[in-house]
């Protein structure tokens, strides 16, 4: 009888000990999760503070943005900084990180692939990414800046986007990027197809019509090259 009692007591003690161990393990796990959440919140707060500081620095250079400019949230900002970093490295430092970040933010606002705009700028500047680029003389004049706008095209696009305009602003990389995204959004709204959009950007709207009449489609070398390079770059970033 005594032996059975001792076994019962020992079994009860072991059960209690096991229960306590489980409770402690659960509490320990909960504590770890709580600490991890706190650390994650601290890290996010730190990153958001860095983001705000970078935005303030960027805004010092982009004085033509409206006062009520709607900046994207943290996730979009992180994607934009990652894209900007990649563009900087891909261009061997010729396309500045801040330009790439701004480009990605603007493209995100318009639901446009940022690497499509980046590759367009690469082609337009002959892979120099020089904001002072002046294109060759044509019957319509020269094209200027990263996105190569002419003085007869820039003003009406700026007016459409409710942006200020002066000829020298075409050499401002931020302005040129912003104007190019606005124009691409406009063209996509007109055609809904990137072959048409990019060929129209390159040849002009009337030039697009001539190209289609001559070739039967809008799949110009310019449109194909930019889209293929943008897809390749996006795949590299996503790995």
C-alpha positions as a printed Julia matrix, in Angstrom:
239×3 Matrix{Float64}:
  0.0    0.0     0.0
  2.79   2.33    0.98
  4.63   1.45   -2.22
  1.61   2.3    -4.34
  1.19   5.57   -2.44
  4.8    6.51   -3.09
  4.44   5.69   -6.77
  1.26   7.78   -6.94
  2.94  10.67   -5.16
  5.97  10.44   -7.44
  3.74  10.26  -10.5
  1.79  13.3    -9.34
  5.0   15.21   -8.71
  6.33  14.32  -12.14
  3.03  15.38  -13.71
  3.14  18.69  -11.86
  6.77  19.17  -12.86
  5.94  18.41  -16.5
  3.02  20.83  -16.39
  5.21  23.53  -14.88
  7.85  22.87  -17.53
  5.25  23.23  -20.29
  3.92  26.43  -18.76
  7.44  27.85  -18.43
  8.26  26.86  -22.01
  5.09  28.57  -23.26
  5.83  31.67  -21.21
  9.43  31.67  -22.43
  8.26  31.38  -26.02
  5.74  34.15  -25.51
  8.49  36.31  -23.99
 10.78  35.65  -26.96
  7.98  36.56  -29.36
  7.29  39.73  -27.4
 10.96  40.71  -27.44
 11.12  39.96  -31.19
  8.05  42.15  -31.78
  9.59  44.98  -29.77
 12.87  44.69  -31.67
 10.99  44.58  -34.98
  9.0   47.68  -34.01
 12.2   49.48  -33.01
 13.87  48.53  -36.29
 10.86  49.7   -38.3
 10.79  52.97  -36.37
 14.5   53.43  -37.06
 14.01  52.72  -40.75
 11.06  55.1   -40.95
 13.17  57.83  -39.35
 15.88  57.17  -41.93
 13.25  57.28  -44.66
 11.95  60.64  -43.42
 15.5   62.02  -43.31
 16.17  60.84  -46.88
 12.87  62.31  -48.06
 13.73  65.67  -46.51
 17.1   65.59  -48.27
 15.46  64.66  -51.56
 12.84  67.39  -51.24
 15.64  69.98  -50.99
 16.55  69.09  -54.57
 13.0   68.67  -55.9
 11.68  72.16  -55.28
  9.16  71.89  -58.13
  7.05  69.25  -56.36
  3.7   70.47  -55.03
  3.44  71.05  -51.29
  0.76  68.36  -50.97
  2.93  65.75  -52.73
  1.72  62.36  -51.51
  4.74  60.29  -50.51
  4.38  56.51  -50.61
  4.31  54.36  -47.48
  7.23  52.5   -45.96
  6.9   49.33  -48.07
  6.88  51.32  -51.3
  9.81  53.36  -50.05
 11.79  50.19  -49.31
 11.1   48.85  -52.8
 12.1   52.2   -54.26
 15.4   52.38  -52.37
 16.21  48.8   -53.42
 15.46  49.71  -57.04
 17.54  52.88  -56.76
 20.46  50.9   -55.38
 20.26  48.44  -58.24
 20.06  51.18  -60.88
 23.09  52.85  -59.36
 25.11  49.62  -59.48
 23.83  48.62  -62.92
 24.84  52.0   -64.37
 28.31  51.86  -62.76
 27.38  54.81  -60.6
 26.24  57.04  -63.46
 22.57  56.96  -62.42
 22.52  58.29  -58.87
 20.76  56.35  -56.11
 18.53  59.3   -55.28
 17.41  59.54  -58.9
 16.57  55.84  -58.92
 14.65  56.05  -55.66
 12.64  59.0   -56.92
 12.04  57.3   -60.26
 10.73  54.18  -58.53
  8.45  56.22  -56.26
  7.02  58.14  -59.22
  6.57  54.96  -61.27
  4.87  53.25  -58.33
  2.4   56.14  -58.06
  1.5   55.66  -61.74
  1.59  51.84  -61.67
  4.47  51.72  -64.16
  7.46  49.36  -64.03
 10.33  51.57  -62.79
 12.87  49.58  -64.79
 10.94  50.39  -67.96
 11.59  54.08  -67.29
 15.2   53.4   -66.31
 15.89  51.47  -69.52
 14.17  54.2   -71.55
 16.54  56.75  -70.01
 19.48  54.47  -70.77
 18.56  54.39  -74.46
 17.69  58.1   -74.63
 21.05  59.16  -73.18
 23.12  56.57  -75.06
 23.93  54.76  -71.79
 25.54  57.9   -70.32
 22.7   58.81  -67.92
 23.91  62.39  -68.27
 21.19  64.89  -67.27
 22.91  67.48  -69.49
 22.43  65.35  -72.61
 21.47  67.29  -75.75
 20.17  65.21  -78.62
 21.11  65.66  -82.28
 19.42  68.41  -84.25
 16.22  67.44  -86.03
 13.64  69.34  -88.05
 11.84  69.93  -84.74
 14.93  71.02  -82.81
 17.01  69.31  -80.12
 15.88  67.06  -77.25
 17.2   67.73  -73.75
 17.92  65.99  -70.47
 17.65  62.42  -69.2
 14.32  61.75  -70.88
 15.09  63.79  -74.01
 12.13  66.14  -74.22
 11.93  68.82  -76.87
 10.99  72.38  -76.06
  7.78  72.03  -78.04
  6.74  68.87  -76.13
  7.81  69.53  -72.55
  5.48  72.5   -71.91
  2.2   70.76  -72.8
  3.12  67.64  -70.81
  4.01  69.81  -67.83
  0.74  71.7   -68.24
 -1.18  68.42  -68.39
  0.43  67.35  -65.1
 -0.05  70.8   -63.52
  3.73  71.17  -63.23
  5.74  74.37  -63.74
  7.86  74.64  -66.86
 11.01  76.44  -67.94
 13.38  75.22  -70.64
 16.31  74.81  -68.25
 14.25  72.52  -66.02
 14.62  69.8   -68.66
 18.2   69.41  -67.4
 16.97  68.76  -63.84
 17.13  64.94  -63.46
 14.21  64.85  -61.03
 12.05  67.01  -63.26
 12.97  65.02  -66.36
 12.14  61.74  -64.6
  8.83  63.09  -63.34
  7.9   64.41  -66.77
  8.76  61.09  -68.44
  6.57  59.1   -66.04
  3.68  61.52  -66.59
  4.05  61.21  -70.37
  4.28  57.41  -70.27
  1.13  57.26  -68.15
 -0.64  59.51  -70.66
  0.46  57.38  -73.62
 -0.53  54.16  -71.89
 -3.95  55.64  -71.25
 -4.19  56.32  -74.98
 -2.98  52.94  -76.28
 -2.98  50.41  -73.41
  0.01  48.62  -74.94
  3.71  49.2   -74.29
  4.8   48.65  -77.9
  2.56  51.52  -78.96
  3.55  53.63  -75.95
  7.29  53.31  -76.38
  7.25  53.7   -80.16
  5.12  56.82  -79.75
  7.56  58.13  -77.13
 10.45  57.58  -79.53
  8.91  58.64  -82.83
  6.07  60.9   -81.72
  2.37  60.14  -82.0
  2.26  60.83  -85.75
  5.5   58.92  -86.18
  3.83  55.96  -84.49
  1.03  56.03  -87.05
  3.57  56.12  -89.88
  5.5   53.22  -88.35
  2.39  51.07  -88.04
  1.4   51.87  -91.62
  4.87  50.85  -92.85
  5.36  47.78  -90.65
  1.9   46.56  -89.72
  2.49  46.81  -85.96
  4.06  49.03  -83.3
  6.84  46.61  -82.34
  9.81  48.87  -83.05
 13.4   48.03  -82.04
 13.12  50.79  -79.43
 10.04  49.27  -77.79
 11.43  45.73  -77.89
 14.86  46.64  -76.5
 13.49  48.66  -73.59
 10.95  46.02  -72.58
 13.41  43.12  -72.84
 16.04  44.97  -70.81
 13.46  46.02  -68.22
 12.27  42.43  -67.81
 15.85  41.19  -67.5
 16.69  43.83  -64.9
 13.52  43.12  -62.88
 14.36  39.39  -62.82
 17.87  40.16  -61.58
 16.52  42.29  -58.74
 13.91  39.73  -57.68
 16.48  36.92  -57.24
